[in-house]
């Protein structure tokens, strides 16, 4: 009987132990599954965090790139350089009035331009400022190893007051196919005259090569004389192109060259003199009697001057053509130039003393030197 009770107890204990083992195994399996699920959740959360981190990093990098691009563009606008060469011929709409009609006069004289849709300079630097009182034109070409342009620009620009700068625009026209010279002019101006460029009171243009006609028809007695003739012809055309570009910008146009020095307060004296003229019937004003330097025109008359110059551009230098147009329009038949000039003192006005000194010795014509700085000691100017 006792043995039977022992066996029952052992069986009961075995059942309890088996049940407990099954319960433990079940709980352990459940816990293991929970741990596996938890681990999976942790891994999934980790992947999401990593993905979010990568996305945040990409967004951060894109933001940095965008900010860098904005900073670069702002820097480029502030520090205008040759990389910002702007070809206006293709960017202006057909309906825009930016002196497009002004250049149409060229097609009458040059048949090769009639095939060109739009005639306009390559604008290297400029805000195309208009509505000012004075436009100052400076045509420049390479003179080999010698250059006077920096000296000229320093005197012309620095001897204006801020209010005079605001009411004017200085246009430097690079009339040279030499790309190295064009780059040197742009580099010099962008480094030394940043404020004037930013305000729009200074522009640089280059004349497109297609503008010039074929000059091989020039009559040549010797090779040197032919080169000199071509140089004179091109010089007239350079001035004409610049005058047409400047015409719609201002009320008055002042012609200078790239090898002069302007007298102190020259611009104030010009402005005061023009404003004090009682009659507006004047033809042009000479602020220097040397060559084509210092001649002031009313912008509304520039197209007429250019037409006359282009009729005879193969025959004479432009300063002689200026005398011819005055004689044709103002002098009586058979009247001497001296008597005509005396009779028309209020038409062709001469300001004294000269406001500009010619300092260039090395001519823009290769191999030629010139020493005419002024016409009298009384007109000699201090740098």
C-alpha positions as CSV (number, residue, x, y, z in Angstrom):
1,X,0.0,0.0,0.0
2,X,2.8,2.3,0.9
3,X,4.6,1.5,-2.4
4,X,1.4,2.4,-4.3
5,X,1.3,5.9,-2.5
6,X,4.9,6.5,-3.3
7,X,4.4,5.7,-7.0
8,X,1.4,8.0,-7.1
9,X,3.4,10.8,-5.5
10,X,6.2,10.2,-8.0
11,X,3.8,10.2,-10.9
12,X,2.2,13.4,-9.6
13,X,5.6,15.0,-9.1
14,X,6.6,14.0,-12.6
15,X,3.3,15.5,-14.0
16,X,3.9,18.7,-12.1
17,X,7.5,18.8,-13.2
18,X,6.6,18.1,-16.8
19,X,3.9,20.8,-16.7
20,X,6.2,23.3,-15.1
21,X,8.8,22.4,-17.7
22,X,6.3,22.9,-20.5
23,X,5.2,26.2,-18.9
24,X,8.8,27.4,-18.7
25,X,9.5,26.3,-22.2
26,X,6.4,28.1,-23.4
27,X,7.3,31.3,-21.5
28,X,10.9,31.1,-22.8
29,X,9.6,30.7,-26.3
30,X,7.2,33.6,-25.9
31,X,10.0,35.8,-24.4
32,X,12.3,34.7,-27.2
33,X,9.8,35.7,-29.7
34,X,9.2,39.0,-27.9
35,X,12.9,39.6,-27.9
36,X,13.2,38.8,-31.6
37,X,10.3,41.1,-32.3
38,X,11.9,43.8,-30.1
39,X,15.2,43.3,-31.9
40,X,13.5,43.6,-35.2
41,X,11.7,46.7,-34.1
42,X,15.1,48.1,-32.9
43,X,16.7,47.2,-36.2
44,X,13.8,48.8,-38.1
45,X,14.0,51.9,-36.0
46,X,17.7,52.1,-36.5
47,X,17.3,51.8,-40.3
48,X,14.7,54.6,-40.2
49,X,17.0,56.7,-38.1
50,X,19.9,56.0,-40.6
51,X,17.6,56.8,-43.5
52,X,16.5,60.0,-41.9
53,X,20.1,60.9,-41.1
54,X,21.1,60.3,-44.7
55,X,18.1,62.3,-46.0
56,X,18.9,65.1,-43.6
57,X,22.5,65.0,-44.8
58,X,21.4,65.2,-48.4
59,X,19.1,68.1,-47.6
60,X,21.9,69.8,-45.7
61,X,24.3,69.3,-48.6
62,X,21.7,70.6,-51.1
63,X,21.1,73.6,-48.9
64,X,24.9,74.2,-48.7
65,X,25.2,73.9,-52.4
66,X,22.2,76.3,-53.0
67,X,23.7,78.8,-50.5
68,X,27.2,78.5,-52.2
69,X,25.6,79.1,-55.6
70,X,23.8,82.1,-54.4
71,X,26.9,83.5,-52.8
72,X,28.9,82.8,-56.0
73,X,26.3,84.6,-58.1
74,X,26.2,87.5,-55.7
75,X,30.0,87.7,-55.8
76,X,30.0,87.6,-59.5
77,X,27.6,90.4,-59.8
78,X,29.5,92.5,-57.4
79,X,32.9,91.8,-58.9
80,X,32.2,92.0,-62.6
81,X,34.9,90.2,-64.7
82,X,35.5,88.9,-68.1
83,X,33.5,85.7,-67.3
84,X,30.4,87.9,-67.3
85,X,30.8,88.8,-71.0
86,X,27.3,89.5,-72.2
87,X,26.3,89.2,-75.8
88,X,23.5,91.7,-76.2
89,X,22.8,90.9,-79.8
90,X,21.0,87.7,-78.9
91,X,19.3,88.8,-75.6
92,X,17.5,91.9,-76.8
93,X,13.9,91.4,-78.1
94,X,12.9,92.7,-81.4
95,X,10.5,95.2,-79.9
96,X,13.1,96.8,-77.6
97,X,14.2,100.3,-78.5
98,X,17.8,100.1,-77.2
99,X,19.2,102.2,-80.1
100,X,18.4,99.5,-82.6
101,X,17.0,102.0,-85.0
102,X,20.1,104.2,-84.5
103,X,22.3,101.5,-86.1
104,X,20.0,101.0,-89.1
105,X,21.6,104.1,-90.8
106,X,24.8,101.9,-91.3
107,X,22.9,99.6,-93.7
108,X,22.5,102.5,-96.1
109,X,26.2,102.9,-96.4
110,X,27.4,99.3,-96.1
111,X,25.5,96.7,-98.2
112,X,27.2,93.8,-96.3
113,X,25.3,94.9,-93.2
114,X,21.9,94.5,-94.8
115,X,22.2,90.8,-94.3
116,X,22.6,91.2,-90.6
117,X,19.5,91.1,-88.5
118,X,20.6,93.3,-85.6
119,X,23.5,95.6,-85.5
120,X,24.7,96.1,-81.9
121,X,28.0,96.0,-80.1
122,X,29.1,93.2,-77.8
123,X,28.5,94.7,-74.4
124,X,31.3,93.5,-72.2
125,X,30.4,95.4,-69.1
126,X,27.5,97.8,-68.6
127,X,24.0,98.4,-67.3
128,X,22.9,100.3,-70.4
129,X,22.4,103.5,-68.5
130,X,20.2,106.1,-70.2
131,X,18.4,109.3,-69.4
132,X,21.5,111.3,-68.4
133,X,22.8,114.7,-69.4
134,X,26.3,113.6,-70.7
135,X,27.7,110.6,-72.5
136,X,31.5,110.5,-72.8
137,X,33.0,108.3,-75.5
138,X,36.5,106.9,-75.5
139,X,37.6,104.7,-78.3
140,X,40.7,102.6,-77.7
141,X,42.9,100.2,-79.6
142,X,46.2,98.4,-78.8
143,X,49.4,100.4,-79.1
144,X,51.7,97.5,-78.7
145,X,53.7,97.6,-75.5
146,X,52.5,101.2,-74.7
147,X,49.1,102.1,-73.2
148,X,47.7,105.4,-72.0
149,X,44.2,104.3,-71.2
150,X,44.7,103.8,-67.5
151,X,46.1,107.3,-67.1
152,X,43.2,108.7,-69.3
153,X,40.5,106.8,-67.3
154,X,42.0,108.0,-64.0
155,X,41.8,111.6,-64.9
156,X,38.4,111.4,-66.7
157,X,36.6,109.4,-64.0
158,X,38.3,110.7,-60.8
159,X,37.8,114.3,-61.7
160,X,34.0,114.0,-61.7
161,X,32.0,114.7,-58.6
162,X,29.5,112.0,-57.4
163,X,26.6,114.0,-58.7
164,X,28.3,114.4,-62.1
165,X,28.9,110.7,-62.2
166,X,25.3,110.1,-61.5
167,X,24.2,112.3,-64.4
168,X,26.7,110.9,-67.0
169,X,28.0,107.7,-68.5
170,X,31.5,107.1,-69.7
171,X,31.7,104.6,-72.6
172,X,35.0,102.8,-73.4
173,X,34.8,101.3,-76.9
174,X,37.4,98.6,-77.6
175,X,37.9,98.8,-81.3
176,X,40.5,96.1,-81.6
177,X,40.2,92.4,-82.6
178,X,43.1,91.5,-80.3
179,X,41.4,89.4,-77.6
180,X,44.4,89.9,-75.3
181,X,44.0,93.6,-75.5
182,X,40.3,93.4,-74.9
183,X,40.9,91.2,-71.8
184,X,43.6,93.6,-70.5
185,X,41.1,96.6,-70.8
186,X,38.4,94.7,-69.0
187,X,40.7,93.5,-66.3
188,X,42.1,97.0,-65.7
189,X,38.6,98.6,-65.6
190,X,37.0,96.0,-63.4
191,X,39.8,96.2,-60.8
192,X,40.1,100.0,-60.7
193,X,36.6,101.3,-61.3
194,X,34.3,98.8,-59.5
195,X,32.1,101.6,-58.0
196,X,31.5,103.3,-61.4
197,X,30.7,99.9,-63.0
198,X,28.3,99.0,-60.2
199,X,26.5,102.4,-60.5
200,X,26.2,102.2,-64.3
201,X,28.2,105.4,-64.9
202,X,30.9,103.4,-66.8
203,X,30.5,100.9,-69.7
204,X,32.8,98.9,-71.9
205,X,31.7,97.8,-75.3
206,X,33.5,96.0,-78.2
207,X,32.8,96.6,-81.8
208,X,31.7,93.4,-83.6
209,X,34.1,92.3,-86.4
210,X,31.3,92.0,-88.9
211,X,30.7,95.8,-88.8
212,X,33.8,96.6,-90.8
213,X,33.7,96.5,-94.6
214,X,36.3,94.9,-96.7
215,X,39.1,97.5,-96.9
216,X,41.1,95.7,-99.7
217,X,39.7,98.2,-102.2
218,X,41.7,101.0,-100.7
219,X,44.0,102.6,-103.3
220,X,47.6,101.8,-102.5
221,X,50.7,103.5,-103.9
222,X,53.0,101.7,-101.4
223,X,52.4,99.1,-98.7
224,X,52.9,101.6,-95.9
225,X,50.6,104.3,-97.4
226,X,48.0,101.6,-97.8
227,X,48.2,100.6,-94.2
228,X,48.0,104.2,-93.1
229,X,44.9,104.7,-95.3
230,X,43.2,101.6,-93.8
231,X,44.1,102.8,-90.3
232,X,42.5,106.2,-91.0
233,X,39.4,104.6,-92.5
234,X,39.0,102.3,-89.5
235,X,39.4,105.2,-87.1
236,X,36.5,107.1,-88.7
237,X,34.3,104.0,-88.5
238,X,35.3,103.4,-84.9
239,X,34.2,106.9,-83.9
240,X,30.9,106.6,-85.9
241,X,29.9,103.3,-84.2
242,X,30.6,104.8,-80.8
243,X,28.6,107.9,-81.5
244,X,25.6,105.9,-82.6
245,X,25.8,103.7,-79.5
246,X,25.9,106.8,-77.3
247,X,23.3,108.8,-79.1
248,X,20.1,107.5,-77.2
249,X,21.8,107.7,-73.8
250,X,22.2,111.4,-73.1
251,X,21.4,115.0,-74.1
252,X,25.1,115.7,-75.0
253,X,28.0,113.6,-76.3
254,X,31.6,114.4,-75.5
255,X,34.3,112.8,-77.7
256,X,37.6,111.9,-76.1
257,X,40.5,109.6,-77.0
258,X,42.4,107.0,-75.0
259,X,45.6,109.1,-74.7
260,X,44.6,112.3,-73.0
261,X,44.6,113.8,-69.5
262,X,41.5,115.8,-68.3
263,X,42.1,119.1,-66.4
264,X,40.9,119.3,-62.8
265,X,37.2,120.1,-62.6
266,X,36.9,119.7,-66.3
267,X,33.4,118.2,-66.1
268,X,32.1,121.0,-63.9
269,X,33.5,123.6,-66.3
270,X,31.9,121.9,-69.3
271,X,28.5,121.6,-67.5
272,X,28.5,125.2,-66.3
273,X,29.6,126.4,-69.8
274,X,26.8,124.5,-71.6
275,X,24.1,125.6,-69.1
276,X,25.2,129.3,-69.4
277,X,24.9,129.4,-73.2
278,X,22.0,131.6,-74.0
279,X,21.2,130.2,-77.4
280,X,20.7,126.5,-78.2
281,X,21.6,127.1,-81.8
282,X,25.2,125.9,-81.6
283,X,26.6,123.3,-83.9
284,X,29.3,121.9,-81.6
285,X,31.6,123.1,-78.9
286,X,35.4,122.6,-78.8
287,X,36.9,122.1,-75.4
288,X,40.2,121.3,-77.1
289,X,41.2,122.4,-80.6
290,X,43.5,119.4,-81.1
291,X,42.1,116.8,-83.5
292,X,38.8,115.2,-82.6
293,X,39.5,115.5,-78.8
294,X,37.1,117.4,-76.6
295,X,34.3,118.0,-79.1
296,X,30.8,118.3,-77.6
297,X,27.7,117.5,-79.7
298,X,24.0,117.6,-79.0
299,X,23.0,113.9,-79.1
300,X,20.0,114.7,-81.4
301,X,22.5,115.8,-84.1
302,X,24.8,112.8,-83.9
303,X,23.1,110.8,-86.6
304,X,23.5,113.7,-89.0
305,X,27.2,114.0,-88.2
306,X,27.6,110.2,-88.7
307,X,25.8,110.3,-92.0
308,X,28.2,112.9,-93.3
309,X,31.3,111.1,-91.9
310,X,30.2,107.9,-93.6
311,X,29.8,109.6,-97.0
312,X,33.4,110.6,-97.0
313,X,35.1,108.1,-94.6
314,X,37.5,106.9,-97.2
315,X,38.7,110.4,-98.1
316,X,39.8,112.3,-94.9
317,X,40.4,111.8,-91.2
318,X,37.5,112.5,-89.0
319,X,38.7,115.8,-87.6
320,X,39.0,117.2,-91.2
321,X,35.6,115.9,-92.0
322,X,34.3,117.8,-89.0
323,X,35.6,121.0,-90.5
324,X,34.1,120.1,-93.8
325,X,30.6,119.5,-92.5
326,X,30.7,122.9,-90.7
327,X,31.7,124.6,-94.0
328,X,29.1,122.8,-96.0
329,X,26.2,123.6,-93.6
330,X,27.2,127.0,-92.3
331,X,29.5,128.8,-94.8
332,X,28.4,130.8,-97.9
333,X,29.7,129.9,-101.3
334,X,33.1,131.4,-101.9
335,X,33.5,132.4,-98.3
336,X,36.9,131.7,-96.7
337,X,36.9,129.3,-93.7
338,X,38.4,132.1,-91.5
339,X,35.6,134.6,-92.3
340,X,33.0,131.9,-92.0
341,X,34.3,130.9,-88.5
342,X,34.3,134.5,-87.4
343,X,30.8,135.0,-88.6
344,X,29.6,131.8,-86.8
345,X,31.3,132.3,-83.4
346,X,28.0,131.4,-81.7
347,X,27.5,128.3,-83.8
348,X,30.9,126.6,-83.5
349,X,32.0,127.7,-80.1
350,X,35.6,127.4,-78.8
351,X,36.2,127.2,-75.1
352,X,39.5,128.5,-73.8
353,X,41.8,127.3,-72.4
354,X,41.7,123.7,-73.5
355,X,40.4,121.2,-70.9
356,X,42.3,118.2,-72.3
357,X,46.0,117.5,-72.9
358,X,47.1,115.0,-75.5
359,X,49.9,112.9,-73.9
360,X,50.2,109.9,-76.3
361,X,53.5,109.7,-78.1
362,X,53.1,106.1,-79.4
363,X,50.4,106.4,-82.1
364,X,47.7,103.8,-82.5
365,X,49.1,103.4,-86.0
366,X,51.9,100.9,-85.5
367,X,55.4,102.3,-85.7
368,X,54.3,106.0,-85.7
369,X,55.1,108.5,-83.0
370,X,53.4,111.9,-82.4
371,X,54.5,114.7,-80.2
372,X,51.6,117.2,-80.4
373,X,50.5,117.7,-76.8
374,X,49.0,121.1,-76.9
375,X,49.0,124.2,-79.1
376,X,50.4,126.7,-76.7
377,X,52.2,126.9,-73.4
378,X,49.2,128.7,-71.9
379,X,47.1,125.6,-72.6
380,X,49.5,123.1,-71.0
381,X,47.7,121.2,-68.2
382,X,48.9,119.6,-65.0
383,X,48.3,115.9,-64.7
